[in-house]
Amino acid sequence: MDFLSITCIAVGILIIAMRAPLIFAPRAALRFYDRVLFSTNVRCRAFSVVIAIVAVTLLLLAFDNGTLAGFLYVAGWIMAGGAVFILVRPSIFRGFWRSMFSFVEHSVPAPFVLVRGVLGVLAGVALIYVGVYVV
């Protein structure tokens, strides 16, 4: 296995782990994400450090040429920019995401959130498939 397939498998597992709770308890999962990630500026900054580590990993790994490798490289730059923004201005990021989570929790019906969880799990399974068989 090369770096690209390992990255696809790891991202697929991460997507499944983050979206599967939305299938079983959508409202509780949203409240948990809000409480764990966005409750304070310090937690937002810690989240940005994790995003920055993933971004640097995507930028420095030696991927071959190709569409998927180019997409992961661009995603790394976008994540790096987002991590810098969150690190510098966590209150803006926190306010935006907390209002989004509040809107989804109070205004969006639970079946729509459940469908998002199912689609996220399917996307994770597709990435694992790409990492194991295609790449």
Sequence and secondary structure as in RCSB ss.txt:
>XXXX:A:sequence
MDFLSITCIAVGILIIAMRAPLIFAPRAALRFYDRVLFSTNVRCRAFSVVIAIVAVTLLLLAFDNGTLAGFLYVA
GWIMAGGAVFILVRPSIFRGFWRSMFSFVEHSVPAPFVLVRGVLGVLAGVALIYVGVYVV
>XXXX:A:secstr
  HHHHHHHHHHHHHHHHHHHHHH HHHHHHHHHHHHSSSHHHHHHHHHHHHHHHHHHHHS   SSHHHHHHHHH
HHHHHHHHHHHHH HHHHHHHHHHHHHHHHHHS HHHHHHHHHHHHHHHHHHHHIIIII 
